């Protein structure tokens, strides 16, 4: 008999509120992306069948599928180049939405390292994550309960990972005083040459830097690019698929959850290093 999902998944249904229509000021104006190499949505014909199968998997809970409309996982997974048989990491996994998608794509021959390190007040979220990882479909996932700037975060040698993803939580790392400079340098070492570092986050106003990470839960895209490239990564490109030009980037993202403008950045570790980040 198929094991039933824990009833606690109902907690995540709060995300369904994101389907309300746009609730933005008529005076809001588009704000230009920070990267000139931004591409539009990938056509359906360009989505690999293994990614379509993962997104449509009956193993995924209804609460996750309800979030897909605003999060566009097929676009994300394709843009970041996640493939079967690869070794990937999901940092700040939360309840595990992205972790499960990664696990379904990499399959039984791949591996996912799912990292969470949350305060006691978020115990329910940690419980949901543990319950998810106990599901048979996620037996290829290794739970990591350490800070993201831990110098021994992953139990593998350098140059072992094909990709690392942070989905809407880089700003939280900054807000929670994670040493993102050390974290980025560590991820650089752990990724294989040509490995992908994918970051999605909530757009702040250009020039605001890290000002809004703890209030509006947003971060300036240029600030992220500067911090990540300082570790040795190269910005390969960005996607406009999560953009919303009606967002003036002045409101707390939970006010209209799922409607905020988000940037999607794809960094790569060069196959030939110009320098050796320390």
Secondary structure as UniProt FT lines:
FT   HELIX           7..19
FT   TURN            26..27
FT   TURN            36..37
FT   STRAND          38..39
FT   HELIX           44..46
FT   HELIX           49..55
FT   TURN            58..59
FT   HELIX           62..71
FT   HELIX           73..79
FT   TURN            80..81
FT   TURN            84..85
FT   STRAND          87..91
FT   TURN            94..95
FT   HELIX           97..106
FT   TURN            108..109
FT   STRAND          111..115
FT   HELIX           120..122
FT   HELIX           123..133
FT   HELIX           136..138
FT   TURN            139..140
FT   STRAND          141..144
FT   TURN            148..149
FT   TURN            151..152
FT   STRAND          161..167
FT   HELIX           170..175
FT   TURN            176..177
FT   HELIX           180..190
FT   STRAND          191..203
FT   TURN            206..207
FT   TURN            209..216
FT   HELIX           221..229
FT   TURN            230..232
FT   STRAND          234..239
FT   TURN            241..242
FT   TURN            245..246
FT   HELIX           253..256
FT   TURN            257..258
FT   STRAND          262..268
//
